[in-house]
Amino acid sequence: MFPSAEAFMGGSEMERVRAVERYRRGEAPSEICASLGRSARWLYKWIERAEAGAENWWTEKPRRPQRVANRSEPAVEQLVVEIRDRLERDRQFSGAHSIAWELEETLRETPSIATINRILKRNGRVSTASRRRPAKGKRYPAPLVERAGSVHQSDFVGPRYLRGPVRFYSFNTVDLATGRCATVPIANRGTEVVVPALWESWSRLGLPSIQQFDNELVFFGSRLHPRGLSQILRLCLLQGVEPLFIPPAEPWRNGVIEKFNDHWQEKFLSVHMTDFEQVVNGSRLFDSRHNSRWRYRKHSGRTPNQVLANSGVQLRFPPTLEPPRKSLPRPEVGRYHFIRFIRNNGLLVLFGESFRMPIEAQHEYVHATVDVQKACLEVRLEGRLIESFRYDNPRH
């Protein structure tokens, strides 16, 4: 009797065969991955190879072409196309930079971004269809991004889960001028957690002039007391940072951080982690790798750290590394802003409180600013002051 193929398999190969067999028997992929401590990407990779009918599909293919010529060697070109197809199939970030990131883990010498783009074009993997969201046809008063630290965008991702189970969120921030990021794992989205997370982001990226948020409750405080100044608002104003709230239900106005979140989920969550400490350490490693190695087309292929270095900007940082631990006092000075679209009813709505706008503002975006020291709300349309209101913030 001849020995079975399994007799010649190593431990890793046996694991792949049995994982695919469990899948074929109808076991949920999440259960298979959880029991083996493997990612879904790993499982589907071997399922695809098994179902393709290749001989000895469970063996690892050679990963290290010896060189990359002017025209990419067939093995490298095939690998680029395979990665692009897999990322597209998984609905993940699938541009040349993302493919290069994957290749760094496989090849000794990684093709340039330009070479990867040529491969994609040569193999018909470049989509010419625009994916931009159609504009309303109205002028949007976005903040000016003039230099490093002009504008930061922040957002939450989560909850996400690890084996254990471990449940966590990530508070992610990106500097719009440089692309530098800071990702801070947090246990929940409560004020007592988000205040230190924002402080840590500033400790890494520097204090921005404008801190842009969506309309999450933790950022502005309370709908019952819309003028009450949340701890996040107080933290910003006390450090000379001006918060800006984008229009409700328009997440694309935070487009940079939204796209970054996709990138973070693809790259960071593919790493195997089992506890919160590993998430924290992995998050810092991710930030370091992104800021020093990720290359943006809009920056002519420079990394975020290179963009910052070339700018010559001297960043401003919080006074201490330790975040405030007590309830913050009400600031006496500072400004915070809102961008809102005025509909047929002619009302500017700020966290449930309404203000009547002139008819010229209907169907237009306005920029509203609260000046704490002056206790006033000023509303501008295309930079021109169109309305002003008394706006007192409570003193508690």
N, C-alpha and C positions, 0 to 999 in steps of 0.2 A: 504494500500500500504506500502510495506516495504521500509525503507530508503535505498538509494544506498550506495555502499561501500565507496564512496567519503565522505559521511557524517561522517564517523569514522576516516578519515585521518587527520593527522596534516599537517601543512604548508609544511614541507620538503617532506613528502610523496606525497602530491598533486603535488608539483613541479616535482618530478620524473616521475609520471604518465603522466603529460602533456608534459614533454620533450620527452618521448618515443613516445607519440602520434604524436607530431609534426614531429618527425623523420619518423614515419610510413607514414605520409602524404607527404613525399618527401622533406621536408625543409632541407636545407644544415646543417650538424652538426656544421659548423663554426658559422652560424647565430644563431643557438639555444644556443650554448655556450656563444656567445657574448651577447646575450640578457639577459641571466640568470647570467652572471658573473661566469660561471662554466668552468672547464677544459674539454678537450676532453676525458680524462681518466674517469672523473666522468660520462659523458654522456654514453660512451660505456659500462661502468660497469652496468648501469641500463638497457641498451638495451639488453645486454647479458642475464641478469637475467629474463627480460620479455620474451625473445624469448625461453628461456629454459622451460617456462611453469610452473614455480614453483608457488605454491599458495602464495598469498600475497607477490609477488616478490618485491613490492615497500618498504617493511619494512626493516630496517637495521638489519643485523644478529648480534648475540652476538659476541663481539670482544675480550673478556677477559677470556681465560681459567685461572683457578685458580693456576695451577702449571704446570711445565714441568718435567716429570719424565725422567728416564734414557732412556727409549724408549718413544719417543714423543707421547703425547696423540693424538688420531685420529683427533681432531679438529685442532690442531696445524699443524700436518702433512699435512692435507688437505689444510690448508691455505698456507703453504709453496709451495705446488705443484701448487695451483691456481695462486699464485703470479708469480712463475717461468713461467707458461704457458702464462700468460698475458704479461709479459715482452718480452718473445720470440715472441709472436704474434705481439706485437707492435714494434718489432725489436729494443728493447732497451737493455741496459746493464743488463744482467740477471744472473750474478754470485751470489755466496752465500753472498758476502758482500752487494750487491744491495738488495737482499731479506731481509737481516737483517735490512737494513735501513728502508725498508717498514714496517717490523714487529714492529719496535720501536714505530711506530705511532698507533699500534693496540693492542699489548700485554703488560701486566704489566711486564712479565718476558720473555725476548727474548732468544731463543735458541742460543747456541754458533755457530760459523762458522763451526766447525767440525760437530756439530749435523745437521745443515742444509745440509751440503754436504752428510752426511749419508742418510738423507731423500731423497735427489735428486737421489742418487745412488740406493736406495731401490725402488724408483718409476720409474726408467728408464729414468731419466731426465738429465743424464750426457752424453754429447756427446764426443766420443773418436776421432772424426775427427779433424785433425789439421786445424786451421784457419790462420796459419801464411802465410804471403806472400812468395812465393818461391823466393829464392835468385838468383841473377844473376850468382852465382858461383865465384864471384870476391871478393877479400878482400876489405872491406869498412873501411876507416880510421876514425872511430867514435872517438869523444873525450873521454878521460878517465874520468870516474865518480869515484873519489877516496874518496870524503867526501862531507859533506853538503856545498853547494855553489860552487861545481866544475862546474856544468853545469845547466843552466836554459833553458827550452824550452818555447817559447811564440807563441801564435797564436790568430787569431780573430775567433769569432763565430758571425754570423749574416749576414744581419740584422734580428732582431726578432721584433715582434709587440705585443703591448698590446692594451687593449680597450682604446679608446680615439680619434684617435689612437696615440700610442706612439711607435716610431721606435728607436731601439737602437742596439748597438753591445756590445760584451763583449771581453775585452782584457785579455786573460787567460795565466797564467804562472805557471809552475811546476818546483820545484827543483828535479832533477832526483835522487839524493842520498837519499832524505827523503820522497818524495811524497808530501811535503807541497805545497799548492797552494795559488795563489792570483788572484782573478777575479775582474776586474775593468770595470764596465759599462761605455760606451762612446757613444756620440751622432753620431760620424762619424769616419772615418779612416784617417782624415787629420793629418798632422804633428803637428799642434798646439794642438791636442787632444791626440795623441799617446805619445808624449814626456812626459806630466804629468802622463799618465797612466803607462808608463814604470817606471817612477820615483816612483810612489806609490807602484808598485809591489816590487821594491827594498826596499822601506821603510818598507815593511812587511816581506819580505823573506831574506833581506840582499843582498849585491852586489855579483854577481857570478864571477867566473874567466872567464867562457865562456857563452855568451848569444847566444843561437841558434835560428835562424830565418829561415823562408822560403824566397822566393824571391819577396815578396810584394814590390811594388814600394815605399811605404812610408819608408821602412827600408833602402833601399840603395840609393834612391834619384832620379836619372834621367838617362834614357838610352842615352840621348843626351850628358850628361856629366858624364860618368860612374866613373870617378875618383874624382868627386866633393865633396865627403864626405857629406852625408845627415845629417840632424840634429840628427837623431837617432844614426848614426855612431859617430858623434861628442860627443853626450851625453855619449855613452859607453866609448870611448877612454879617455875622460876627467876624467872619474871615475875609470880608470884602468881596465875596462871590455873589453874583446876581443870578438867582434861579430863573429859568424860563420854562413855562409849561406849554407844550404843543397843543393843537386843537384836539378835543376828544374824538375818539373813533377814527383818527388819522395816523396810524402807527408808522406809515411811510415817511412822516416828517422826522422821525428818528431813524432814517434809513441806514445811516452808517452803522449804528449799534445793532440794528436788526440784522443786517447782513453779517456783521461780525459774530453775532450769536449763532448763526448757522455754521459759520466756520469753527467756532468754539465747540459746538456740539459734535461736529464731524471729527475733529482732531482730538479733543480732550476726552470725550466719553468713549473713544475707542480704546483707551488705555485701561488695563485691568486694575481695579482698585477695590479694596474690601472694607476700609474704614475711613472715618472723616479726616484723620491725620494724613492719610495718604492723599486724600482729595486736596487738602491744603498745600501739601508739598508739591503735588503734581500741578496744581494751579500756578504756583510760582515758576515752576520749570516751563510750563506752557507760555507764560508771559515773557520769560527771558528768551525763549526760542522764537516766539512771534516777533518781538521787538528787535531782535538782532539778526533775524534771517528771512522773515517774510518780506517779499518785494512787491510793491504796488506799482501798477502801470501808471497811475496818475502821478506818481513820484519818479517817473522815468527809471523804474527798476531799483530805486534805492530803498533800503530798509527803513523802518520808522526811526531807529536810533541814528541812522545816517542823516535823515531829514532834520532831526533835532540838532545834531552836531553842526550841520551846514547852515542852520538858521541863525546861529549866534545868539539866540534868545536866552536870557538868564531867567530861569524859572523861579517862581516864588513858592515856598513850601509852608505847611503849618508850623507853628512855633515849637511843637513837641511831637514825638512819635506816638505818645500815648494819647488816645482820644479822650474827650471830656467824659467823666463818669457820672456827673450830676445833671439835674435838670438845668437847661440853659436859660439865662435871663432874656428878657425881651430886648432886642436891639433898639437903639435910639436912632440909628441911621441905616441907610441901605435901600436898595430897590429890588423889586422882583417883577416879572413880566408874564404876560399871557399873549398868545396868538389865538384869535378866535374868528370863525366864519359867521357873519351876520346873515341870518335867514330872513324870510318874508316878514316875520313878526317884528323885526327891527330891534331885537334884544341882544345885548351882550351878557352872557351868562358866565359867572365866575363861581364855580363850586356851589351852584344852587341859588346864588344871588343875582338878580337881573337888573340891568341898567339900559334905559332907553337910548338908542342911537339915532342920529340924523338919517333921513331917508337916503342920502348919498352913500351910506355905509352898507345898505342892504345888498346882499349877494357879493360882498367883498370881505377880504381878510383885514382885520384891524390888529394893531399892536397896542396892548394896554399895559401901563406901567403903574405900579403902586410905589410911591415914595413914602417910606416910613417916617422920615423926619418932617416932611411937609404935610403928612396925613392927607394925601390926595391921590386920586386915581386919574391918570391922563390917558386919553385914547387918541391914537393917531391912525390916519389912513394915508398910505403912501408917504409917510414921514411928516404929514401935516396934522397939527393938533385940531381935532374936530369936537372934542367934548372933554369936560373935566368935572370931577365929583369930589366931595369931601369923603375921605376914607380913613376912619379912625381904627387903629388896631388896639384891642384890649391890652391893658397894662399888666395883666397877671401872666 
